[in-house]
Amino acid sequence: MTDATGGRAPFDAVLCDVDNVIRTFDPAPLAALERAAGVAEGTTAKIAFAEETGLPALLGRITPQEWVASIAAGLSGLCEDDTAAWELGSALLESPFHADDAVVGLLRRARIRVPLVLVSNATLGLEADLDSMGLDDLADHVVNSARVGLVKPDPRILELAAGLAGTVPERCLFVDDTPENVAAATALGMRAVHYTGPGDLEEALRPLFG
């Protein structure tokens, strides 16, 4: 593949995380419910993403609704009643979100030159969420952990994404906000970027844009 100057591109594909990179969540509604229920802020997320609760959802073994039930069960005893626990679980699942326009713009520019694959630890609802943000056409492929039965930082999900892009891991740029996932990509030989803001992505893509 060639870059903007006609030479070989610095990488043959971009593999990009979704949550906290492309998509940003608004935690305020859930936090307000936690305060009203007398639960410490962040407790719902801590229970939701604990391995025993979150992994089945991220592997596609349970539906998002079944995940809410698991979260509510984990909150049992911390809330005054089961209704409040269900409300907190539902609020986490339904947290408002929006796409980062700066990130989306950079990725659309990159995709003109090389394939773009989204690689996300997500539930079975990811594809519908992308559609709701108008991003169903953003990438060439979406590798959703709940669809493929693999979660980052398992290197197999990264190898799968590289294969779908038609290249090898060593020729991929990988962007993710989680250090463990970045480390796994680096171990495979990918050019890995720990994302903290749009500037990180812009800097990583600059060689591609020439």
C-alpha positions as CSV (number, residue, x, y, z in Angstrom):
1,M,0.0,0.0,0.0
2,T,1.2,3.5,-0.8
3,D,1.1,6.7,1.3
4,A,0.2,10.2,0.2
5,T,3.5,10.7,-1.5
6,G,3.3,7.5,-3.5
7,G,5.8,5.6,-1.3
8,R,5.0,2.6,0.9
9,A,2.6,3.5,3.7
10,P,4.0,3.2,7.2
11,F,1.4,0.5,7.9
12,D,-1.1,-1.5,5.9
13,A,-4.1,-1.2,8.2
14,V,-5.5,0.6,11.2
15,L,-7.1,-1.4,14.0
16,C,-9.0,0.8,16.5
17,D,-10.8,0.3,19.7
18,V,-14.4,1.7,20.0
19,D,-15.2,2.6,23.6
20,N,-13.3,5.6,25.1
21,V,-11.7,6.2,21.7
22,I,-14.5,6.5,19.1
23,R,-17.4,6.4,21.6
24,T,-17.6,8.4,24.8
25,F,-20.1,7.7,27.5
26,D,-21.9,10.2,29.8
27,P,-21.6,8.8,33.4
28,A,-23.8,11.5,34.9
29,P,-27.2,9.8,34.8
30,L,-25.8,6.6,36.4
31,A,-23.9,8.6,39.0
32,A,-27.0,10.5,40.0
33,L,-29.0,7.2,40.4
34,E,-26.2,5.7,42.5
35,R,-26.3,8.7,44.8
36,A,-30.0,8.5,45.1
37,A,-29.7,4.8,45.9
38,G,-27.0,5.4,48.6
39,V,-24.4,3.5,46.5
40,A,-20.9,4.8,46.1
41,E,-20.3,6.2,42.6
42,G,-18.6,3.7,40.4
43,T,-19.9,0.7,42.2
44,T,-22.3,-0.3,39.4
45,A,-19.5,-0.3,36.8
46,K,-17.1,-2.1,39.1
47,I,-19.6,-4.9,39.5
48,A,-20.6,-4.9,35.8
49,F,-17.1,-5.3,34.5
50,A,-15.8,-7.7,37.1
51,E,-14.7,-10.8,35.3
52,E,-17.5,-13.1,36.6
53,T,-20.2,-10.5,35.6
54,G,-18.8,-8.8,32.5
55,L,-16.9,-11.6,30.7
56,P,-20.0,-13.6,29.7
57,A,-21.5,-10.5,28.2
58,L,-18.3,-9.6,26.3
59,L,-18.0,-13.1,25.0
60,G,-21.6,-13.1,23.7
61,R,-22.7,-15.9,26.1
62,I,-25.5,-13.8,27.5
63,T,-27.6,-11.0,26.1
64,P,-27.4,-7.4,27.3
65,Q,-30.6,-7.9,29.2
66,E,-29.2,-11.0,31.0
67,W,-26.1,-8.9,31.8
68,V,-28.4,-6.3,33.5
69,A,-29.8,-9.2,35.6
70,S,-26.3,-10.2,36.6
71,I,-25.4,-6.6,37.6
72,A,-28.6,-6.3,39.6
73,A,-27.8,-9.6,41.4
74,G,-24.3,-8.2,42.2
75,L,-25.9,-5.1,43.6
76,S,-28.3,-7.0,45.8
77,G,-27.7,-6.1,49.4
78,L,-26.1,-2.8,48.5
79,C,-29.4,-1.2,47.4
80,E,-32.5,-0.8,49.5
81,D,-34.5,-3.0,47.2
82,D,-34.3,-5.1,44.0
83,T,-36.0,-2.4,42.0
84,A,-33.1,0.1,42.7
85,A,-30.6,-2.6,41.7
86,W,-32.3,-3.2,38.4
87,E,-32.5,0.5,37.7
88,L,-28.8,0.8,38.2
89,G,-28.0,-2.1,36.0
90,S,-30.3,-0.8,33.3
91,A,-28.8,2.7,33.6
92,L,-25.3,1.4,33.0
93,L,-26.5,-0.5,29.9
94,E,-28.4,2.6,28.6
95,S,-25.7,5.2,29.5
96,P,-25.9,8.0,26.9
97,F,-23.0,8.1,24.5
98,H,-21.8,10.0,21.5
99,A,-19.1,9.7,18.9
100,D,-16.0,11.9,19.0
101,D,-16.2,13.8,15.8
102,A,-12.4,14.5,15.7
103,V,-11.6,10.8,16.0
104,V,-14.2,9.8,13.4
105,G,-12.8,12.4,11.0
106,L,-9.3,11.1,11.4
107,L,-10.3,7.5,10.9
108,R,-12.3,8.3,7.8
109,R,-9.3,10.0,6.3
110,A,-7.1,7.0,7.2
111,R,-9.6,4.6,5.6
112,I,-9.1,6.3,2.3
113,R,-5.6,5.0,2.3
114,V,-5.7,1.7,4.3
115,P,-8.3,-0.7,5.6
116,L,-9.9,0.2,9.0
117,V,-11.0,-2.5,11.4
118,L,-12.8,-1.8,14.7
119,V,-11.7,-4.2,17.5
120,S,-13.9,-3.9,20.5
121,N,-14.7,-5.7,23.8
122,A,-18.4,-5.2,23.6
123,T,-21.8,-6.7,24.0
124,L,-24.1,-8.0,21.2
125,G,-25.5,-4.5,21.0
126,L,-22.4,-2.9,19.5
127,E,-23.5,-3.0,15.9
128,A,-26.8,-1.3,16.7
129,D,-25.0,1.3,18.7
130,L,-22.7,2.1,15.8
131,D,-25.7,2.4,13.5
132,S,-27.4,4.8,16.0
133,M,-24.3,7.1,15.8
134,G,-24.3,7.0,12.0
135,L,-21.1,4.9,12.0
136,D,-22.2,1.7,10.4
137,D,-20.1,2.6,7.4
138,L,-17.0,3.8,9.3
139,A,-14.9,0.7,9.0
140,D,-14.2,-2.2,6.6
141,H,-14.8,-4.7,9.4
142,V,-16.1,-4.7,13.0
143,V,-14.5,-7.4,15.2
144,N,-16.9,-7.5,18.2
145,S,-15.7,-9.8,21.1
146,A,-19.3,-10.9,21.7
147,R,-19.5,-12.1,18.0
148,V,-16.2,-13.8,17.8
149,G,-15.9,-15.2,21.3
150,L,-12.5,-13.6,22.0
151,V,-11.7,-10.6,24.2
152,K,-8.7,-8.3,24.2
153,P,-6.0,-8.7,25.3
154,D,-6.2,-12.2,23.8
155,P,-3.8,-11.9,20.9
156,R,-6.0,-14.1,18.8
157,I,-8.6,-11.3,18.4
158,L,-5.9,-9.0,17.2
159,E,-4.6,-11.6,14.7
160,L,-8.2,-12.1,13.5
161,A,-8.5,-8.3,12.9
162,A,-5.2,-8.1,11.0
163,G,-6.3,-11.0,8.8
164,L,-9.6,-9.4,8.0
165,A,-7.6,-6.3,6.9
166,G,-5.5,-8.5,4.6
167,T,-2.2,-8.0,6.3
168,V,0.0,-9.3,9.1
169,P,0.2,-7.9,12.7
170,E,3.6,-6.3,12.1
171,R,2.0,-4.1,9.4
172,C,-0.8,-2.8,11.6
173,L,-1.3,0.3,13.6
174,F,-3.3,-0.5,16.8
175,V,-5.1,2.2,18.9
176,D,-6.6,1.4,22.3
177,D,-7.1,3.2,25.6
178,T,-6.3,0.2,27.8
179,P,-2.6,-0.4,28.6
180,E,-3.0,-4.2,28.7
181,N,-4.4,-4.3,25.2
182,V,-1.7,-2.0,23.9
183,A,0.9,-4.3,25.5
184,A,-0.6,-7.4,23.8
185,A,-0.5,-5.6,20.4
186,T,3.1,-4.6,20.9
187,A,4.0,-8.2,21.7
188,L,2.6,-9.2,18.3
189,G,4.8,-6.6,16.6
190,M,2.0,-4.1,16.0
191,R,2.7,-0.4,16.1
192,A,0.6,0.2,19.2
193,V,-0.7,3.5,20.5
194,H,-2.0,4.1,24.0
195,Y,-4.9,6.5,23.4
196,T,-5.5,9.3,25.8
197,G,-7.0,11.8,23.4
198,P,-7.5,12.7,19.7
199,G,-4.0,14.1,19.6
200,D,-2.5,10.6,20.1
201,L,-4.4,9.3,17.0
202,E,-3.5,12.4,14.9
203,E,0.1,12.0,15.7
204,A,0.1,8.2,14.9
205,L,-1.7,8.8,11.6
206,R,0.5,11.7,10.5
207,P,3.0,9.5,8.6
208,L,0.1,7.9,6.7
209,F,-1.2,11.3,5.6
210,G,2.3,12.5,4.5
